[in-house]
Amino acid sequence: MVDVLENKRSATRFRILVEIADRQPAVSQGEIAEAVGVTSQAVSEYIRDLVEEGFVEKEGRSRYRVTKEGVDWVFQSANDMRRFVDHVTDDVLGSVQEDAAIADAEFAAGETVSLSLEAGLLHAGPQEGDGATGVTTTDAAAGEVVGVTGFEGVIDLEPGHVSVVQVPTVRTDSDGSGADIAATCAGVPIVTAAGVEAVSALRDAGVEPTTYFAPGAVAADAASRGLDAVVVATQDTIGRVTDALTDASVSYDVAK
């Protein structure tokens, strides 16, 4: 167990030291007491102990500063907690969380299955090879939803690519986009539109957008699930679209 999580006193000591570091050098024991959830008298006692241990130095009345030794202890404790949290989220919760998948065959609860992504959806099939696996938590017939937990391995996935097509706004003196929208969208499963002009341009090209709500986020999510996408965006919305794609680390290009 991480030292600062072993008992309430250790955890309180850590929090008070952090509060001092955050407020130094003018330290209000009352404010710290309110933030930590203890009495001002308790804060005073903790600070006295921290001064005696060399983690805090007193510079005058209500003026304190965390020493190098105190900073090192907080830093090491924070690193220990970070590693502990990573262990909990990745190793413990990662293996017990439950997700839903489309069953590609009939399964009973407790069977080991192979996992894959198809059309952006998680599928569970008969166990084969060395790919990602899970354990079913429910019974399911082929085509039904089955619960899966105990995930192991990595799903083989080639991320999708997003093509962004820019079209003029209603205020722009232009005949339209130089890109062939119909050709760009041909065979692409997800097509989104940013702006009324983009919706109109798609419909003029004979393409009905998948959605015109949160187009950048939708395209980014599709690409992360292995699907290609097209976003048709007006000149005044394209920045928000590309920001969403960049934030999601999605591969994209912009056609004009």
Phi, psi and chi 1 to 4 in degrees:
 res  aa     phi    psi   chi1   chi2   chi3   chi4
   1 MET       -  142.9  174.8   66.6   72.8      -
   2 VAL   -63.1  138.3  179.1      -      -      -
   3 ASP   -52.7  -46.6  -72.1  -14.0      -      -
   4 VAL   -72.5   -7.0  -63.1      -      -      -
   5 LEU  -104.7    1.4  -61.1 -179.9      -      -
   6 GLU   -68.8  -35.6  -73.5 -175.8  -17.5      -
   7 ASN  -155.6  168.1   53.9   64.0      -      -
   8 LYS   -63.6  -36.2 -177.2  177.3  179.2  179.3
   9 ARG   -64.8  -43.3  179.9  171.1  179.6   80.6
  10 SER   -63.1  -41.9  -64.9      -      -      -
  11 ALA   -65.6  -41.6      -      -      -      -
  12 THR   -65.6  -41.6  -57.0      -      -      -
  13 ARG   -58.9  -43.8 -176.9  169.2  179.5  -97.5
  14 PHE   -62.6  -47.0  173.9   81.4      -      -
  15 ARG   -64.4  -39.8  -68.2 -168.7   60.5 -170.0
  16 ILE   -66.0  -41.0  -70.7  175.2      -      -
  17 LEU   -63.9  -38.5 -166.2   52.6      -      -
  18 VAL   -65.8  -41.2  169.3      -      -      -
  19 GLU   -64.5  -38.3  -69.0  -68.4  -25.4      -
  20 ILE   -63.6  -45.4  -66.1  172.8      -      -
  21 ALA   -60.9  -35.6      -      -      -      -
  22 ASP   -74.0  -29.3 -173.6   41.7      -      -
  23 ARG  -105.8  -11.4  -58.2  165.2 -171.5  -90.3
  24 GLN   -56.6  151.8   64.3 -174.9   15.7      -
  25 PRO   -88.9  -19.3   32.1  -35.0      -      -
  26 ALA   -81.9  106.9      -      -      -      -
  27 VAL  -112.6  121.4  175.0      -      -      -
  28 SER   -96.7  112.4  167.2      -      -      -
  29 GLN   -64.7  -30.1  -65.0 -174.1   10.1      -
  30 GLY   -65.3  -42.0      -      -      -      -
  31 GLU   -66.3  -39.3  -69.2  177.9   -6.2      -
  32 ILE   -65.0  -42.5  -67.6  178.7      -      -
  33 ALA   -59.3  -42.1      -      -      -      -
  34 GLU   -66.4  -39.9 -177.2  176.4   -4.0      -
  35 ALA   -68.8  -37.9      -      -      -      -
  36 VAL   -89.0  -27.3  177.0      -      -      -
  37 GLY    91.7   31.9      -      -      -      -
  38 VAL  -129.0  177.3  -63.6      -      -      -
  39 THR   -81.4  159.5   65.3      -      -      -
  40 SER   -61.5  -35.1  -65.0      -      -      -
  41 GLN   -62.8  -41.0 -178.7 -179.8   -5.9      -
  42 ALA   -64.2  -41.1      -      -      -      -
  43 VAL   -61.1  -42.3  170.6      -      -      -
  44 SER   -59.8  -41.9  178.2      -      -      -
  45 GLU   -67.1  -42.1  -66.4  173.9   -4.0      -
  46 TYR   -62.1  -43.5  -85.6  101.9      -      -
  47 ILE   -64.3  -39.5  -69.5  178.9      -      -
  48 ARG   -59.9  -43.6 -176.7  174.2   60.6 -111.5
  49 ASP   -64.6  -39.9  -68.5  -18.5      -      -
  50 LEU   -66.7  -34.9  -70.2  168.6      -      -
  51 VAL   -66.3  -44.4  170.2      -      -      -
  52 GLU   -62.8  -33.0  -69.4  178.3   -4.8      -
  53 GLU   -83.2   -6.0  -66.0  176.6   40.9      -
  54 GLY    85.3   11.7      -      -      -      -
  55 PHE   -87.6  -20.5  -73.9  176.3      -      -
  56 VAL  -137.4  141.7  171.6      -      -      -
  57 GLU  -118.1  141.8   60.4 -177.5   14.5      -
  58 LYS   -95.0  128.1 -173.6  173.8 -177.8  178.8
  59 GLU  -105.8   -5.5  -62.1 -179.3  -18.9      -
  60 GLY   158.6 -172.4      -      -      -      -
  61 ARG   -63.4  121.7 -177.9  176.3  177.0   80.1
  62 SER    57.5   26.0  -62.5      -      -      -
  63 ARG  -124.9  117.2  -65.1 -177.3   66.7   84.4
  64 TYR  -134.6  156.2  -60.6   89.8      -      -
  65 ARG  -144.2  136.6 -169.8  175.8  -61.9  -82.9
  66 VAL   -73.0  131.9  178.7      -      -      -
  67 THR   -80.0  172.2   64.2      -      -      -
  68 LYS   -59.1  -39.3  179.3 -178.3 -179.2  -58.2
  69 GLU   -63.7  -38.5  -69.4   75.0   12.3      -
  70 GLY   -66.5  -41.7      -      -      -      -
  71 VAL   -62.8  -44.1  170.4      -      -      -
  72 ASP   -60.3  -41.2  -70.7  -16.4      -      -
  73 TRP   -66.5  -43.4 -176.0   80.1      -      -
  74 VAL   -62.9  -43.9  169.8      -      -      -
  75 PHE   -62.2  -44.6 -172.6   77.2      -      -
  76 GLN   -66.0  -41.0 -177.9   59.7   52.9      -
  77 SER   -64.1  -40.4  -62.6      -      -      -
  78 ALA   -64.5  -40.1      -      -      -      -
  79 ASN   -64.4  -40.7  -80.8  -20.8      -      -
  80 ASP   -62.0  -41.9  -70.3  -16.6      -      -
  81 MET   -67.6  -37.2  -75.8 -168.4  -70.5      -
  82 ARG   -62.7  -43.9 -174.9 -179.8  -62.0  110.7
  83 ARG   -64.7  -37.5  -74.7 -169.0  -70.0  -92.2
  84 PHE   -65.4  -43.6 -179.0   70.1      -      -
  85 VAL   -63.4  -42.0  169.8      -      -      -
  86 ASP   -60.4  -40.2  -71.5  -16.5      -      -
  87 HIS   -63.3  -42.9  164.4   65.9      -      -
  88 VAL   -65.1  -48.4  171.4      -      -      -
  89 THR   -72.6  -41.0   54.5      -      -      -
  90 ASP   -84.9  -48.3  -63.6  -19.3      -      -
  91 ASP   -88.6  -40.0  -59.0  -28.1      -      -
  92 VAL   -87.7  -63.8  178.9      -      -      -
  93 LEU   -68.2  -32.3  -63.0 -177.6      -      -
  94 GLY   -61.5  -27.3      -      -      -      -
  95 SER   -93.7  -16.3   63.7      -      -      -
  96 VAL  -108.6  -11.9  -58.3      -      -      -
  97 GLN   -64.8  151.7   68.2  178.4   -1.4      -
  98 GLU  -114.4  139.0 -176.4  177.7   18.0      -
  99 ASP  -132.1  166.3 -151.8  -17.4      -      -
 100 ALA  -103.9  143.8      -      -      -      -
 101 ALA  -140.6  160.1      -      -      -      -
 102 ILE   -84.9  125.1  -56.3  -63.0      -      -
 103 ALA   -78.6  124.9      -      -      -      -
 104 ASP   -89.7   -3.4  -69.1  -22.7      -      -
 105 ALA  -154.3  176.7      -      -      -      -
 106 GLU   -80.8  131.6 -177.2  177.0   -6.7      -
 107 PHE  -132.1  151.0  -65.1  114.4      -      -
 108 ALA  -108.5  155.2      -      -      -      -
 109 ALA   -57.4  138.3      -      -      -      -
 110 GLY    96.9    1.2      -      -      -      -
 111 GLU   -87.4  144.7  -69.3 -169.3   52.9      -
 112 THR   -84.7  130.8  -60.2      -      -      -
 113 VAL  -127.9  157.6  -66.4      -      -      -
 114 SER   -89.2  142.4  -70.5      -      -      -
 115 LEU  -113.6  141.8  -59.2  174.5      -      -
 116 SER  -151.8  163.4   61.6      -      -      -
 117 LEU  -108.4  126.1  -83.8  176.1      -      -
 118 GLU  -131.3  124.2  -60.9  176.3   22.9      -
 119 ALA    53.8   33.2      -      -      -      -
 120 GLY    82.5    1.6      -      -      -      -
 121 LEU  -113.1  144.8  -63.3  175.4      -      -
 122 LEU   -73.9  130.1 -175.5   64.7      -      -
 123 HIS  -120.7  145.0  -80.0 -113.8      -      -
 124 ALA  -115.8  124.3      -      -      -      -
 125 GLY  -127.1  174.9      -      -      -      -
 126 PRO   -55.2  141.9  -25.2   35.8      -      -
 127 GLN   -64.3  131.2 -176.2  179.6   12.3      -
 128 GLU  -159.7  145.6   56.6 -177.2   26.8      -
 129 GLY    68.3 -162.2      -      -      -      -
 130 ASP  -113.5   20.2  -60.7  -37.0      -      -
 131 GLY   -77.5 -162.2      -      -      -      -
 132 ALA   -68.9  142.0      -      -      -      -
 133 THR  -134.1  165.3   62.4      -      -      -
 134 GLY  -153.7  178.1      -      -      -      -
 135 VAL  -121.9  128.9  177.6      -      -      -
 136 THR   -69.8  144.5   57.0      -      -      -
 137 THR  -112.1   -6.3   58.9      -      -      -
 138 THR  -138.1  164.2   60.9      -      -      -
 139 ASP   -82.0  149.5  -61.1  -22.3      -      -
 140 ALA  -160.0  143.0      -      -      -      -
 141 ALA   -88.3  164.1      -      -      -      -
 142 ALA   -57.4  131.5      -      -      -      -
 143 GLY    92.6  -12.9      -      -      -      -
 144 GLU   -88.9  171.6  -67.7 -177.5  -14.2      -
 145 VAL   -84.8  134.1  174.7      -      -      -
 146 VAL  -126.3  140.2   62.9      -      -      -
 147 GLY   -78.8  141.4      -      -      -      -
 148 VAL  -135.1  138.7 -177.7      -      -      -
 149 THR  -141.8 -173.5 -170.6      -      -      -
 150 GLY    61.6   44.3      -      -      -      -
 151 PHE   -68.0  135.8  -57.6  100.1      -      -
 152 GLU  -139.3  147.9  -66.2 -174.7    2.4      -
 153 GLY    83.1 -177.1      -      -      -      -
 154 VAL  -124.3  132.5  178.0      -      -      -
 155 ILE   -72.3  129.2  -65.3  177.3      -      -
 156 ASP   -70.5  113.9 -173.2   17.2      -      -
 157 LEU  -143.6  128.8  174.5   67.1      -      -
 158 GLU   -99.0  112.6 -177.9   68.1   29.5      -
 159 PRO   -58.0  149.3  -22.2   34.0      -      -
 160 GLY   -80.1  171.6      -      -      -      -
 161 HIS  -120.0  145.6  178.2   80.2      -      -
 162 VAL  -113.7  127.3  179.4      -      -      -
 163 SER  -102.4  125.2  -62.9      -      -      -
 164 VAL  -106.5  124.5 -177.9      -      -      -
 165 VAL  -111.1  128.1  178.3      -      -      -
 166 GLN   -97.3  132.0  179.7  175.1  -64.2      -
 167 VAL  -125.0  154.8  -63.6      -      -      -
 168 PRO   -72.9  158.2   26.0  -34.7      -      -
 169 THR   -83.8  171.0   66.6      -      -      -
 170 VAL   -64.3  -22.6   69.9      -      -      -
 171 ARG   -87.6   -8.0  -60.1  178.7  -58.2  -82.8
 172 THR   -90.3  132.7  -55.6      -      -      -
 173 ASP   -82.5   85.9 -176.2   15.0      -      -
 174 SER  -151.1  151.2  173.0      -      -      -
 175 ASP   -81.7   -6.3  -66.0  -28.1      -      -
 176 GLY   132.1 -171.5      -      -      -      -
 177 SER   -75.7  144.9  170.2      -      -      -
 178 GLY   -78.9  -11.7      -      -      -      -
 179 ALA   -81.8  149.8      -      -      -      -
 180 ASP   -86.2   96.4 -173.0  -23.1      -      -
 181 ILE   -62.5  -43.5  -66.5  177.3      -      -
 182 ALA   -60.2  -43.4      -      -      -      -
 183 ALA   -68.7  -39.1      -      -      -      -
 184 THR   -63.5  -36.0  -57.0      -      -      -
 185 CYS   -86.4  -12.1  -63.3      -      -      -
 186 ALA   -59.0  123.0      -      -      -      -
 187 GLY    77.2    1.3      -      -      -      -
 188 VAL   -89.6  126.3  177.8      -      -      -
 189 PRO   -72.2  -27.4   25.5  -34.2      -      -
 190 ILE  -122.4  120.4  -57.0  -64.1      -      -
 191 VAL  -127.5  120.4  177.5      -      -      -
 192 THR  -120.2  159.2   67.6      -      -      -
 193 ALA  -130.7  136.3      -      -      -      -
 194 ALA  -115.4  100.4      -      -      -      -
 195 GLY   108.1  149.1      -      -      -      -
 196 VAL   -60.4  -40.0  171.9      -      -      -
 197 GLU   -61.5  -35.0  -60.0   94.2  -29.6      -
 198 ALA   -68.1  -41.0      -      -      -      -
 199 VAL   -60.7  -44.5  173.9      -      -      -
 200 SER   -63.4  -42.5  178.5      -      -      -
 201 ALA   -62.2  -39.7      -      -      -      -
 202 LEU   -65.3  -46.3  -81.3  165.2      -      -
 203 ARG   -65.5  -36.2  -70.7  174.7  175.4  168.6
 204 ASP   -62.0  -30.1  -73.1  -13.9      -      -
 205 ALA   -87.7    1.9      -      -      -      -
 206 GLY    81.6   23.2      -      -      -      -
 207 VAL  -120.3  127.2  179.3      -      -      -
 208 GLU   -94.8  122.1 -174.6   63.1   26.9      -
 209 PRO   -64.0  145.1   23.1  -32.9      -      -
 210 THR   -61.2  -42.4  -53.0      -      -      -
 211 THR  -160.5  157.5 -177.6      -      -      -
 212 TYR  -124.0   22.6   37.1   80.3      -      -
 213 PHE  -107.0  131.2  -61.2  112.1      -      -
 214 ALA    44.6   55.6      -      -      -      -
 215 PRO   -60.9  -40.3   22.3  -33.9      -      -
 216 GLY   -65.4  -44.1      -      -      -      -
 217 ALA   -65.5  -40.0      -      -      -      -
 218 VAL   -63.8  -45.6  169.6      -      -      -
 219 ALA   -63.7  -40.4      -      -      -      -
 220 ALA   -64.0  -41.7      -      -      -      -
 221 ASP   -65.1  -41.4 -170.6   40.6      -      -
 222 ALA   -61.3  -45.4      -      -      -      -
 223 ALA   -62.9  -37.7      -      -      -      -
 224 SER   -66.8  -19.6   70.3      -      -      -
 225 ARG   -99.6   11.3  -64.9  168.2  179.8  -95.5
 226 GLY    92.2   10.5      -      -      -      -
 227 LEU  -105.9  138.8  -59.4  177.8      -      -
 228 ASP   -75.4  155.0  -69.9  -24.8      -      -
 229 ALA  -148.1  157.7      -      -      -      -
 230 VAL  -124.4  135.9  172.9      -      -      -
 231 VAL  -119.8  119.7 -177.4      -      -      -
 232 VAL   -97.8  120.6  178.3      -      -      -
 233 ALA  -132.4  143.9      -      -      -      -
 234 THR   -73.8  163.2   56.5      -      -      -
 235 GLN   -62.0  -27.3  -65.7  166.5  -13.3      -
 236 ASP   -92.9   -0.3   54.8   -3.7      -      -
 237 THR  -115.9   -9.3   62.3      -      -      -
 238 ILE   -63.6  -31.4 -164.3  167.4      -      -
 239 GLY   -62.5  -42.1      -      -      -      -
 240 ARG   -65.8  -35.3  -66.3 -165.7  -64.3  -87.1
 241 VAL   -66.0  -50.0  169.8      -      -      -
 242 THR   -68.1  -30.6   55.3      -      -      -
 243 ASP   -61.9  -43.6  -76.2  -12.6      -      -
 244 ALA   -64.0  -38.6      -      -      -      -
 245 LEU   -70.3  -40.4  -60.6  176.3      -      -
 246 THR   -65.4  -43.7  -59.7      -      -      -
 247 ASP   -60.5  -31.6  -70.0  -15.8      -      -
 248 ALA   -90.1    4.2      -      -      -      -
 249 SER    55.8   43.3  -60.8      -      -      -
 250 VAL   -97.9  140.7  168.7      -      -      -
 251 SER   -75.0  129.9  169.5      -      -      -
 252 TYR  -152.5  161.9   71.3   90.7      -      -
 253 ASP  -136.4  156.3   63.5   78.3      -      -
 254 VAL  -116.3  120.5  179.9      -      -      -
 255 ALA  -100.9  141.3      -      -      -      -
 256 LYS  -113.4      -  -62.5 -178.4  179.3 -179.5
